Amino acid sequence: MSTHPFDEAVALQPQADGSFQGRTSPAYANMIGPYGGITAAQCLQSVLAHPQRLGDPVSLTINFAAALADGPFIARPRPARTNRSTQHWIVEMLQGDEVVITATVFTAVRRETWSGHEARMPQVPRPHDTPRTPRHGVEWLNRYDMRFLEGSIPQEWKGAENASSLTRLWVRDDPARPLDFASLTALADVFFPRVWLRRAKLTAIGTVSMTVYFHADAAHLAAASSGYLLVQAQGQGFGGGYFDHAGQLWDEAGRLLATTHQVVYYKE
């Protein structure tokens, strides 16, 4: 039985000192180095696989301190503080003696409470009524079945400013795979840079920091199974060489699974 490309990419080998060894995956290659979403998933996986982990992820913030080179890396997670039902983690990813990624992860044992999400899934055509968007470009795009509803990558790099950077699409792993926290993390980074949509200009960019807030527990992710997620993102502020965007991810039933924020460097 063959292993899914995602599971191969996030496979980590535990080391005697509590760290994990992994390596970048050619299946998730980007223009330079790996797709940022798979790196975020690898960082989270180092916590999920740690024997001291308490509860499920509530939030992840990953900071891209340097470009990750193709090849092996060491992920070094450690619990900075453990309380009765919550845990705070610090993660470093190293290549050689250099720290290339830093991250924080907050996990918790969730309990039953009142719930009510104000971020509601918009009314859109269902995924099977939406044509699949042809794949082209870097390798990691081949790992996802994307069905854009609006805000796809510009067809012409004409340098004319657009009024909005909203992108909305249905997406799932390709081949289809049951959803879990690591794959949800990777899916939170499927959005191409908002400045490209606003400017229709192929501007040099680099994600500086990415945060994912998890609004679903493991049971909710299991219920989503291998279905599509409706995901959307829109830029908020652009200037001084940086922009940010905010995004949301829902399952086909309309449950809000996660929200995400990014800060991205760009150069004109």
Backbone hydrogen bonds, N-H to C=O, Kabsch-Sander energy under -0.5 kcal/mol:
donor,donor_aa,acceptor,acceptor_aa,energy
8,E,4,H,-2.1
9,A,5,P,-2.0
10,V,6,F,-2.0
11,A,8,E,-0.7
13,Q,21,Q,-3.0
15,Q,19,S,-2.9
18,G,15,Q,-1.8
20,F,75,A,-2.6
21,Q,13,Q,-2.7
22,G,73,F,-2.3
24,T,71,G,-2.4
28,Y,25,S,-1.8
29,A,26,P,-1.4
30,N,33,G,-3.1
35,Y,28,Y,-3.1
38,I,35,Y,-0.9
39,T,35,Y,-1.4
40,A,36,G,-2.2
41,A,37,G,-2.0
42,Q,38,I,-2.1
43,C,39,T,-2.1
44,L,40,A,-2.3
45,Q,41,A,-2.6
46,S,42,Q,-1.6
47,V,43,C,-0.9
47,V,44,L,-0.9
48,L,44,L,-2.6
49,A,45,Q,-2.3
50,H,47,V,-1.3
53,R,50,H,-1.7
56,D,108,A,-2.5
58,V,106,F,-3.3
59,S,106,F,-1.7
60,L,212,V,-2.1
61,T,104,T,-2.6
62,I,210,M,-2.9
63,N,102,T,-3.5
64,F,208,V,-2.2
65,A,63,N,-1.3
65,A,100,V,-1.1
66,A,100,V,-1.8
69,A,67,A,-0.6
73,F,22,G,-2.5
74,I,94,L,-2.5
75,A,20,F,-3.1
76,R,74,I,-0.5
76,R,92,E,-3.6
78,R,90,I,-2.1
80,A,78,R,-0.7
80,A,88,H,-2.3
81,R,88,H,-1.5
83,N,86,T,-3.0
87,Q,107,T,-2.4
88,H,81,R,-2.9
89,W,105,V,-3.1
90,I,78,R,-2.5
91,V,103,A,-2.9
92,E,76,R,-1.3
93,M,101,I,-2.6
94,L,74,I,-2.9
95,Q,98,E,-2.3
98,E,95,Q,-1.8
100,V,93,M,-2.7
100,V,98,E,-0.6
101,I,93,M,-1.6
102,T,63,N,-2.0
103,A,91,V,-2.4
104,T,61,T,-2.4
105,V,89,W,-1.6
106,F,59,S,-2.5
107,T,87,Q,-2.5
107,T,105,V,-0.5
108,A,56,D,-2.3
109,V,85,S,-2.7
110,R,108,A,-0.9
120,R,118,E,-1.2
124,V,122,P,-0.7
129,D,126,R,-1.4
130,T,127,P,-1.4
133,T,146,M,-2.8
140,W,29,A,-2.1
141,L,138,V,-1.0
142,N,139,E,-2.1
143,R,140,W,-1.8
144,Y,141,L,-1.3
145,D,172,R,-2.8
146,M,144,Y,-0.8
147,R,170,W,-2.8
149,L,168,R,-2.8
150,E,168,R,-1.9
158,K,156,E,-1.6
159,G,200,A,-2.6
162,N,198,R,-3.5
167,T,233,A,-2.3
168,R,150,E,-2.6
169,L,231,V,-2.3
170,W,147,R,-2.3
171,V,229,L,-2.1
172,R,145,D,-1.1
174,D,143,R,-2.8
179,L,225,S,-2.3
184,L,180,D,-2.4
185,T,181,F,-1.9
186,A,182,A,-1.9
187,L,183,S,-2.2
188,A,184,L,-1.2
188,A,185,T,-0.6
189,D,186,A,-1.6
190,V,187,L,-1.4
196,W,193,P,-1.1
197,L,193,P,-0.9
198,R,194,R,-2.4
199,R,195,V,-2.2
200,A,196,W,-2.0
203,T,201,K,-2.2
204,A,267,K,-0.9
206,G,265,Y,-1.9
208,V,263,V,-2.8
209,S,263,V,-1.6
210,M,62,I,-2.4
211,T,261,H,-3.0
212,V,60,L,-2.7
213,Y,259,T,-3.1
214,F,58,V,-2.5
214,F,212,V,-0.5
215,H,213,Y,-0.6
215,H,257,L,-2.8
216,A,257,L,-0.8
221,L,217,D,-1.9
222,A,218,A,-2.2
223,A,219,A,-1.9
224,A,220,H,-1.7
225,S,221,L,-1.2
227,G,224,A,-2.1
229,L,171,V,-2.7
230,L,250,W,-2.0
231,V,169,L,-2.9
231,V,229,L,-0.7
232,Q,248,Q,-2.1
233,A,167,T,-1.8
234,Q,246,A,-2.1
236,Q,244,D,-2.2
239,G,242,Y,-2.0
242,Y,239,G,-1.5
243,F,264,V,-2.2
244,D,237,G,-1.4
245,H,262,Q,-1.6
246,A,234,Q,-2.2
247,G,260,T,-2.8
248,Q,232,Q,-2.1
249,L,258,A,-2.4
250,W,230,L,-2.7
251,D,255,R,-2.0
252,E,228,Y,-0.6
254,G,251,D,-1.9
257,L,249,L,-2.7
257,L,255,R,-0.6
258,A,249,L,-1.5
259,T,213,Y,-2.0
260,T,247,G,-2.3
261,H,211,T,-2.1
262,Q,245,H,-1.9
263,V,209,S,-2.4
264,V,243,F,-3.2
265,Y,206,G,-3.0
266,Y,241,G,-2.8
267,K,204,A,-2.3
